[in-house]
């Protein structure tokens, strides 16, 4: 065993990989199969080497040839093999075989499982570092329905052999955690990095399902991935389900909105509708190949102190109710989110923001950690195929409308700002709703906290009702009808 000094595992003894595998092997009720494609039988190897595997491993196999793999699991409609759909097919097929070939009467206490992965490691040219899906489908009680845990990983190492070893480690950690840490999903996620470092791999998607995890919200699990530094960004769709960012953004035009959305207001929607209209009118932009995403940064979630998970869920639920996709990131600076998008697309990108956000972009203090300073950051930001769609603001002191023509950046940045402005990188949103310019989410939150009226019509249709019905953001005010009845009773 080794001792870790990290986080909440300080001075805790971490079981060795052999200890983890052996504990699984020596449990006479755990029995299942390993199906590993693309990076060797790296996970099953740990269980064979630990000893006692004959009572645990019913079968271990690889199906590297695509035709042979298709004959076992069926062909994919999109022709791709390293996908969650492929992983699900593998897990389902192997569990069906166990159930078909073993009579439950002969194995009354067996908890069946299937572990699978479909992975591509780094290519010979070292251009693509590799990624993969791995998961487990399993029981903790013979009579229970199956549970599943799926992970998507990205390798950071630049050697195929090292990536194979890393895959074996995380696979072993996943199987051990599935059986012995299932009642603490957050800890299960952290323990996936036992004997690994975060510069070896990234976990950017996780999905729990089944009776064990009926109370687990996968969006909260995604938040844990970013919070724990396992990835820089996670994403879920309008249906609230986690999605793989790489798949959503691949070769797509991307329009992003950053904000607190606490709560989402008419300002946010007015900005979205106008920016989107301008974005899809660009010559290079096909609406059918365009993704819109609302981004909330981790620093924004921490603005009030420690991250309040319920507060996060409230914001996410409201955005999803409006049919929007949500991304949680660890990118404080805008150039980092643009760099992130650039990993998956070379198509047009757009950022919609308010005046104050653009002014902050031109503040040198955010770039002192970079050797090239603000020029390096702007090279990464504005020299991509990117445009900023700027939403105006009202100066509360002078009542003047501020837009790209009269905003004030820091004196040293004036010429730099002019360069990007007059090269068409910053475009004013002109068809804005003037009523929205006097709406501020901070004031709305204060009204909600104080139980006041008058904030409802500042939100998109239906949002105020959701806030009241589900007591979001600390809303506690009783419906007016109930208040009148109580007065009458008195």
C-alpha positions as CSV (number, residue, x, y, z in Angstrom):
1,X,0.0,0.0,0.0
2,X,1.0,3.6,-0.4
3,X,0.0,6.7,1.6
4,X,-1.5,9.7,-0.1
5,X,-1.4,13.3,1.1
6,X,-4.0,14.6,-1.4
7,X,-7.3,16.1,-0.5
8,X,-9.7,14.2,1.7
9,X,-7.6,11.1,1.5
10,X,-4.8,12.6,3.5
11,X,-2.8,9.9,5.3
12,X,-5.2,7.3,4.0
13,X,-3.6,4.0,2.8
14,X,-4.4,3.4,-0.8
15,X,-4.8,-0.3,-1.6
16,X,-2.3,-1.5,-4.2
17,X,-3.6,-2.7,-7.6
18,X,-2.8,-6.2,-6.6
19,X,-4.7,-5.9,-3.4
20,X,-7.7,-4.5,-5.2
21,X,-7.7,-7.2,-7.8
22,X,-7.2,-9.9,-5.2
23,X,-10.1,-8.7,-3.1
24,X,-12.3,-9.0,-6.2
25,X,-10.9,-12.5,-7.0
26,X,-11.3,-13.8,-3.5
27,X,-15.0,-12.7,-3.4
28,X,-16.6,-16.0,-4.3
29,X,-19.8,-14.3,-5.5
30,X,-18.3,-11.9,-8.1
31,X,-18.1,-13.6,-11.5
32,X,-17.9,-12.1,-15.0
33,X,-16.2,-11.3,-18.2
34,X,-13.6,-8.9,-19.7
35,X,-13.9,-7.7,-23.3
36,X,-11.1,-5.2,-24.2
37,X,-10.7,-3.7,-27.7
38,X,-7.8,-1.6,-28.9
39,X,-5.2,-1.5,-26.2
40,X,-4.5,-5.1,-25.2
41,X,-6.0,-7.0,-22.3
42,X,-4.5,-4.6,-19.8
43,X,-7.3,-4.7,-17.1
44,X,-7.8,-8.4,-17.0
45,X,-4.0,-8.8,-16.8
46,X,-4.1,-7.3,-13.3
47,X,-6.6,-9.8,-12.1
48,X,-4.8,-12.8,-13.6
49,X,-1.5,-11.7,-12.0
50,X,-3.1,-11.2,-8.6
51,X,-4.0,-14.9,-8.3
52,X,-7.3,-16.7,-7.7
53,X,-8.8,-15.4,-11.0
54,X,-10.3,-18.7,-11.9
55,X,-13.2,-18.1,-9.6
56,X,-13.8,-14.6,-10.9
57,X,-13.1,-14.5,-14.7
58,X,-15.4,-16.5,-16.8
59,X,-13.8,-15.2,-20.0
60,X,-11.3,-12.6,-21.2
61,X,-11.2,-11.6,-24.8
62,X,-10.1,-9.1,-27.4
63,X,-11.7,-8.5,-30.8
64,X,-9.2,-6.3,-32.7
65,X,-10.3,-7.0,-36.2
66,X,-13.2,-4.8,-37.2
67,X,-15.0,-7.4,-39.2
68,X,-14.6,-9.9,-36.4
69,X,-15.8,-7.4,-33.8
70,X,-18.8,-6.5,-36.0
71,X,-19.7,-10.2,-36.2
72,X,-19.8,-10.4,-32.4
73,X,-21.4,-7.1,-31.4
74,X,-22.9,-5.9,-34.7
75,X,-21.9,-3.0,-36.9
76,X,-22.3,0.6,-35.9
77,X,-24.5,2.8,-38.1
78,X,-21.8,5.6,-38.1
79,X,-18.9,3.1,-38.7
80,X,-17.2,4.2,-35.5
81,X,-15.9,1.9,-32.9
82,X,-14.7,4.1,-30.0
83,X,-18.1,5.3,-28.9
84,X,-20.4,4.9,-25.9
85,X,-22.9,3.1,-28.1
86,X,-20.2,0.5,-28.9
87,X,-19.4,0.1,-25.2
88,X,-23.1,-0.4,-24.4
89,X,-23.3,-3.1,-27.1
90,X,-20.3,-4.9,-25.7
91,X,-21.6,-4.8,-22.1
92,X,-25.1,-6.0,-23.0
93,X,-23.8,-8.8,-25.3
94,X,-21.5,-10.2,-22.7
95,X,-24.1,-10.1,-19.9
96,X,-26.6,-11.8,-22.1
97,X,-24.0,-14.6,-22.8
98,X,-23.4,-15.1,-19.0
99,X,-27.1,-15.2,-18.3
100,X,-27.7,-17.6,-21.2
101,X,-24.8,-20.0,-20.5
102,X,-24.9,-20.2,-16.8
103,X,-28.0,-21.6,-15.0
104,X,-29.0,-19.4,-12.1
105,X,-30.0,-22.5,-10.2
106,X,-26.4,-23.7,-10.2
107,X,-25.1,-20.2,-9.2
108,X,-27.7,-18.8,-6.8
109,X,-25.3,-16.3,-5.1
110,X,-23.3,-15.1,-8.1
111,X,-23.2,-11.4,-8.8
112,X,-22.5,-11.3,-12.6
113,X,-20.5,-8.5,-14.2
114,X,-19.1,-7.5,-17.5
115,X,-16.2,-5.1,-17.9
116,X,-15.5,-3.7,-21.4
117,X,-13.4,-1.0,-23.1
118,X,-13.1,0.2,-26.6
119,X,-10.0,2.3,-27.0
120,X,-7.6,3.9,-29.5
121,X,-4.1,4.7,-28.3
122,X,-1.7,7.2,-29.8
123,X,-1.0,6.8,-33.5
124,X,2.5,6.3,-34.9
125,X,2.7,10.0,-36.1
126,X,1.8,11.0,-32.5
127,X,-0.7,13.4,-33.9
128,X,-3.7,11.9,-32.1
129,X,-3.0,11.0,-28.5
130,X,-5.9,8.6,-28.2
131,X,-9.0,8.2,-26.1
132,X,-11.6,5.6,-25.2
133,X,-14.7,4.4,-23.4
134,X,-14.7,1.9,-20.6
135,X,-17.4,0.7,-18.3
136,X,-18.9,-2.0,-16.2
137,X,-22.3,-3.6,-16.0
138,X,-22.8,-5.5,-12.8
139,X,-24.9,-6.6,-9.8
140,X,-24.3,-6.4,-6.1
141,X,-27.2,-8.8,-5.4
142,X,-28.2,-11.8,-7.4
143,X,-31.8,-10.7,-7.7
144,X,-31.1,-7.1,-8.6
145,X,-31.3,-5.4,-11.9
146,X,-27.9,-4.5,-13.4
147,X,-26.1,-1.2,-12.7
148,X,-23.7,0.5,-15.2
149,X,-20.9,3.0,-15.0
150,X,-19.5,4.4,-18.2
151,X,-16.3,6.6,-18.5
152,X,-14.8,8.5,-21.4
153,X,-11.0,9.1,-21.0
154,X,-8.4,11.0,-23.0
155,X,-4.8,10.0,-22.8
156,X,-2.2,12.6,-22.1
157,X,0.9,10.4,-22.4
158,X,2.8,10.2,-25.7
159,X,3.7,6.5,-25.6
160,X,1.4,3.7,-26.5
161,X,2.8,1.3,-24.0
162,X,2.3,3.8,-21.2
163,X,-1.2,4.5,-22.3
164,X,-1.9,0.7,-22.2
165,X,-0.6,0.5,-18.6
166,X,-2.7,3.6,-17.6
167,X,-5.8,1.9,-19.1
168,X,-5.2,-1.2,-17.0
169,X,-4.9,0.9,-13.8
170,X,-8.0,2.9,-14.3
171,X,-9.9,-0.3,-15.3
172,X,-8.9,-2.0,-12.1
173,X,-9.8,1.0,-10.1
174,X,-13.2,1.2,-11.8
175,X,-14.1,-2.5,-11.1
176,X,-13.0,-2.2,-7.5
177,X,-14.9,1.0,-7.0
178,X,-18.0,-0.4,-8.6
179,X,-18.2,-3.2,-6.0
180,X,-16.8,-1.5,-2.9
181,X,-17.5,2.2,-3.3
182,X,-20.8,2.3,-5.1
183,X,-22.6,3.9,-2.1
184,X,-20.2,6.9,-2.3
185,X,-20.2,7.9,-6.0
186,X,-18.2,11.1,-5.4
187,X,-15.4,9.1,-3.7
188,X,-15.6,6.4,-6.4
189,X,-14.8,9.1,-8.9
190,X,-11.8,10.3,-6.9
191,X,-10.5,6.8,-6.3
192,X,-10.3,6.2,-10.1
193,X,-7.0,8.1,-9.9
194,X,-5.4,5.8,-7.4
195,X,-1.9,5.1,-8.6
196,X,-2.4,7.6,-11.4
197,X,-1.6,11.2,-12.0
198,X,-3.8,13.7,-13.7
199,X,-1.1,14.4,-16.3
200,X,-1.6,10.8,-17.5
201,X,-5.2,10.9,-18.5
202,X,-8.4,13.0,-18.3
203,X,-11.9,11.8,-17.6
204,X,-14.3,14.1,-19.3
205,X,-17.6,12.1,-19.2
206,X,-19.2,9.8,-16.7
207,X,-22.6,8.2,-16.5
208,X,-24.1,6.2,-13.7
209,X,-27.3,4.2,-14.2
210,X,-29.3,1.4,-12.5
211,X,-31.0,0.8,-9.2
212,X,-27.8,1.5,-7.2
213,X,-27.6,5.0,-8.7
214,X,-31.3,5.9,-9.0
215,X,-30.6,9.0,-6.8
216,X,-27.4,10.0,-8.6
217,X,-27.7,13.1,-10.9
218,X,-25.0,12.6,-13.5
219,X,-24.8,16.4,-13.9
220,X,-23.5,16.6,-10.4
221,X,-21.0,13.8,-11.1
222,X,-19.9,15.9,-14.1
223,X,-19.4,18.9,-11.8
224,X,-17.2,16.7,-9.6
225,X,-15.0,15.9,-12.6
226,X,-14.2,19.6,-13.1
227,X,-14.1,20.4,-9.4
228,X,-11.5,17.6,-8.8
229,X,-9.4,18.7,-11.8
230,X,-10.1,15.5,-13.7
231,X,-11.1,17.5,-16.8
232,X,-11.4,21.2,-17.8
233,X,-14.9,21.0,-19.2
234,X,-18.0,18.8,-19.1
235,X,-21.3,19.2,-21.0
236,X,-24.9,18.1,-20.8
237,X,-27.7,18.5,-23.2
238,X,-31.2,20.1,-22.9
239,X,-32.5,16.7,-21.7
240,X,-30.1,16.9,-18.7
241,X,-28.0,14.0,-19.8
242,X,-24.2,14.1,-19.9
243,X,-22.8,14.2,-23.4
244,X,-19.2,14.0,-24.7
245,X,-18.0,17.5,-25.6
246,X,-15.8,16.2,-28.4
247,X,-18.7,14.6,-30.2
248,X,-20.9,17.7,-29.8
249,X,-18.3,20.1,-31.1
250,X,-16.6,18.0,-33.8
251,X,-16.3,20.1,-36.9
252,X,-19.2,22.3,-35.8
253,X,-19.7,26.0,-35.7
254,X,-19.9,27.0,-32.1
255,X,-21.6,29.9,-30.4
256,X,-21.0,30.3,-26.7
257,X,-22.5,32.4,-23.9
258,X,-20.8,32.8,-20.6
259,X,-22.6,33.9,-17.5
260,X,-23.8,33.2,-14.0
261,X,-27.4,32.5,-15.1
262,X,-28.4,33.0,-11.5
263,X,-31.1,33.0,-12.6
264,X,-31.3,33.1,-16.4
265,X,-33.0,36.4,-17.3
266,X,-34.6,38.1,-20.3
267,X,-31.2,39.8,-20.9
268,X,-29.5,36.4,-21.5
269,X,-32.3,35.3,-23.9
270,X,-32.3,38.6,-25.8
271,X,-28.5,38.4,-26.1
272,X,-28.8,34.7,-27.2
273,X,-31.5,35.3,-29.8
274,X,-29.8,38.3,-31.4
275,X,-26.3,36.9,-31.4
276,X,-27.6,33.6,-32.9
277,X,-29.4,35.4,-35.6
278,X,-26.2,37.3,-36.5
279,X,-24.1,34.2,-36.2
280,X,-26.0,32.0,-38.6
281,X,-26.2,34.9,-41.2
282,X,-22.4,34.6,-41.5
283,X,-21.4,33.2,-44.9
284,X,-19.5,30.3,-43.4
285,X,-22.1,29.2,-40.9
286,X,-24.6,26.5,-41.6
287,X,-27.4,26.5,-39.0
288,X,-27.7,22.7,-39.2
289,X,-24.0,22.4,-38.3
290,X,-24.1,24.8,-35.4
291,X,-23.9,24.2,-31.7
292,X,-25.0,26.7,-29.1
293,X,-23.8,26.3,-25.5
294,X,-24.3,28.2,-22.3
295,X,-21.1,28.2,-20.3
296,X,-20.8,28.5,-16.5
297,X,-17.2,28.7,-15.1
298,X,-16.1,27.0,-11.9
299,X,-14.9,30.4,-10.6
300,X,-18.5,31.7,-11.1
301,X,-19.9,28.8,-9.2
302,X,-17.5,29.5,-6.4
303,X,-18.3,33.3,-6.4
304,X,-20.4,32.9,-3.2
305,X,-17.8,30.7,-1.5
306,X,-17.9,26.9,-1.6
307,X,-19.8,25.5,-4.5
308,X,-23.5,25.1,-3.6
309,X,-24.6,22.0,-5.6
310,X,-28.3,22.8,-5.3
311,X,-27.7,26.3,-6.6
312,X,-25.8,24.8,-9.5
313,X,-28.6,22.4,-10.2
314,X,-31.1,25.2,-10.1
315,X,-29.2,27.1,-12.8
316,X,-28.8,24.1,-14.9
317,X,-32.4,23.0,-14.7
318,X,-33.6,26.4,-15.8
319,X,-31.3,26.5,-18.8
320,X,-32.2,23.0,-19.8
321,X,-35.9,23.9,-19.5
322,X,-35.3,26.5,-22.2
323,X,-33.9,23.8,-24.4
324,X,-30.2,24.9,-24.0
325,X,-27.1,22.8,-23.6
326,X,-24.8,23.7,-20.6
327,X,-21.1,23.5,-20.3
328,X,-19.2,23.7,-17.0
329,X,-15.6,24.7,-17.4
330,X,-12.4,25.6,-15.5
331,X,-11.6,28.3,-18.0
332,X,-11.4,31.7,-16.3
333,X,-10.0,33.4,-19.4
334,X,-11.9,33.5,-22.7
335,X,-8.9,32.5,-24.8
336,X,-8.8,29.1,-23.0
337,X,-12.3,28.2,-23.9
338,X,-11.6,29.2,-27.5
339,X,-8.5,27.0,-27.4
340,X,-10.6,24.2,-26.1
341,X,-13.1,24.5,-28.9
342,X,-10.2,24.6,-31.4
343,X,-9.3,21.1,-30.3
344,X,-12.5,19.8,-32.0
345,X,-13.3,22.3,-34.8
346,X,-11.8,24.7,-37.3
347,X,-15.2,26.1,-38.2
348,X,-16.5,29.5,-37.2
349,X,-16.7,30.3,-33.5
350,X,-18.7,33.1,-31.8
351,X,-18.7,34.5,-28.3
352,X,-21.6,36.6,-27.1
353,X,-20.9,38.8,-24.1
354,X,-21.7,42.1,-22.5
355,X,-19.6,45.3,-22.5
356,X,-18.1,44.7,-19.0
357,X,-16.9,41.3,-20.0
358,X,-15.1,42.6,-23.1
359,X,-13.4,45.3,-21.1
360,X,-12.1,42.6,-18.7
361,X,-10.6,40.7,-21.6
362,X,-8.4,43.8,-22.3
363,X,-7.2,43.8,-18.7
364,X,-3.5,42.8,-18.6
365,X,-3.7,41.4,-15.1
366,X,-5.3,38.2,-16.4
367,X,-2.3,37.4,-18.5
368,X,0.7,38.1,-16.3
369,X,1.3,34.3,-15.9
370,X,1.9,34.0,-19.7
371,X,5.4,34.6,-21.1
372,X,3.9,36.5,-24.0
373,X,1.5,38.3,-21.8
374,X,-1.7,39.7,-23.3
375,X,-0.4,39.5,-26.9
376,X,0.1,35.8,-26.6
377,X,-3.5,35.4,-25.2
378,X,-4.9,37.5,-28.0
379,X,-3.1,35.5,-30.5
380,X,-4.9,32.5,-29.2
381,X,-8.2,34.3,-29.0
382,X,-8.7,36.5,-31.9
383,X,-6.6,34.9,-34.6
384,X,-8.9,32.0,-34.7
385,X,-12.0,32.1,-36.9
386,X,-13.8,34.0,-34.1
387,X,-16.1,36.9,-33.7
388,X,-17.4,38.6,-30.5
389,X,-21.1,39.7,-30.5
390,X,-21.3,42.5,-28.1
391,X,-24.4,43.3,-26.1
392,X,-24.6,47.0,-25.0
393,X,-25.1,48.3,-21.5
394,X,-26.4,51.5,-19.8
395,X,-24.1,53.5,-17.7
396,X,-26.1,53.9,-14.5
397,X,-24.4,57.2,-13.7
398,X,-24.7,59.0,-17.0
399,X,-27.6,57.0,-18.6
400,X,-25.3,56.7,-21.7
401,X,-25.6,53.6,-23.9
402,X,-22.2,51.9,-24.0
403,X,-21.2,49.7,-27.0
404,X,-18.1,48.9,-29.0
405,X,-17.8,52.4,-30.3
406,X,-17.5,54.2,-27.0
407,X,-16.5,51.6,-24.4
408,X,-13.4,52.5,-22.4
409,X,-10.6,50.0,-22.2
410,X,-7.4,50.5,-20.2
411,X,-5.2,53.2,-21.8
412,X,-2.4,50.9,-22.8
413,X,-4.9,48.7,-24.6
414,X,-6.6,51.3,-26.8
415,X,-4.6,50.6,-29.9
416,X,-4.9,46.9,-29.5
417,X,-8.6,47.1,-29.1
418,X,-9.0,49.3,-32.1
419,X,-7.0,46.8,-34.2
420,X,-9.4,44.0,-33.4
421,X,-12.5,46.2,-33.5
422,X,-11.8,47.6,-37.0
423,X,-10.8,44.2,-38.3
424,X,-14.3,43.0,-37.7
425,X,-13.6,40.8,-34.7
426,X,-16.0,42.7,-32.5
427,X,-19.6,43.3,-33.7
428,X,-22.4,45.2,-31.9
429,X,-25.7,43.6,-31.3
430,X,-28.1,46.3,-32.5
431,X,-31.5,44.8,-32.4
432,X,-31.6,44.5,-28.6
433,X,-34.6,45.0,-26.4
434,X,-34.1,48.3,-24.5
435,X,-36.2,47.0,-21.6
436,X,-33.6,44.4,-20.9
437,X,-30.8,46.9,-20.3
438,X,-32.2,47.7,-16.8
439,X,-32.4,44.0,-15.8
440,X,-29.7,42.8,-13.4
441,X,-29.6,39.3,-12.0
442,X,-28.1,40.5,-8.7
443,X,-31.2,42.7,-8.1
444,X,-33.5,39.8,-9.0
445,X,-31.7,37.5,-6.6
446,X,-32.1,40.1,-3.8
447,X,-35.9,40.4,-4.6
448,X,-36.3,36.6,-4.4
449,X,-34.4,36.4,-1.1
450,X,-36.5,39.2,0.3
451,X,-39.8,37.6,-0.8
452,X,-40.6,40.7,-3.0
453,X,-42.8,40.9,-6.1
454,X,-41.9,42.4,-9.4
455,X,-39.0,40.2,-10.6
456,X,-41.1,37.6,-12.4
457,X,-41.6,39.5,-15.7
458,X,-37.8,40.0,-15.9
459,X,-37.3,36.3,-16.6
460,X,-38.1,34.2,-19.7
461,X,-41.7,32.8,-19.8
462,X,-42.2,29.9,-17.3
463,X,-39.0,30.4,-15.4
464,X,-40.5,32.3,-12.5
465,X,-43.1,29.5,-12.0
466,X,-40.3,26.9,-11.9
467,X,-38.4,29.0,-9.3
468,X,-41.5,29.2,-7.2
469,X,-42.7,25.6,-7.6
470,X,-39.3,24.1,-6.8
471,X,-38.2,26.8,-4.2
472,X,-35.1,27.6,-6.2
473,X,-32.5,30.1,-5.1
474,X,-33.9,30.2,-1.6
475,X,-37.4,31.3,-2.7
476,X,-39.6,30.8,0.4
477,X,-42.5,33.3,-0.1
478,X,-45.9,31.6,0.3
479,X,-48.4,31.9,-2.6
480,X,-50.6,35.0,-2.1
481,X,-53.8,32.9,-1.9
482,X,-52.4,31.0,1.1
483,X,-51.4,34.3,2.8
484,X,-54.9,35.7,2.4
485,X,-56.5,32.6,3.8
486,X,-54.3,32.7,6.8
487,X,-55.3,36.3,7.5
488,X,-58.9,35.4,7.2
489,X,-58.5,32.5,9.6
490,X,-57.0,34.9,12.1
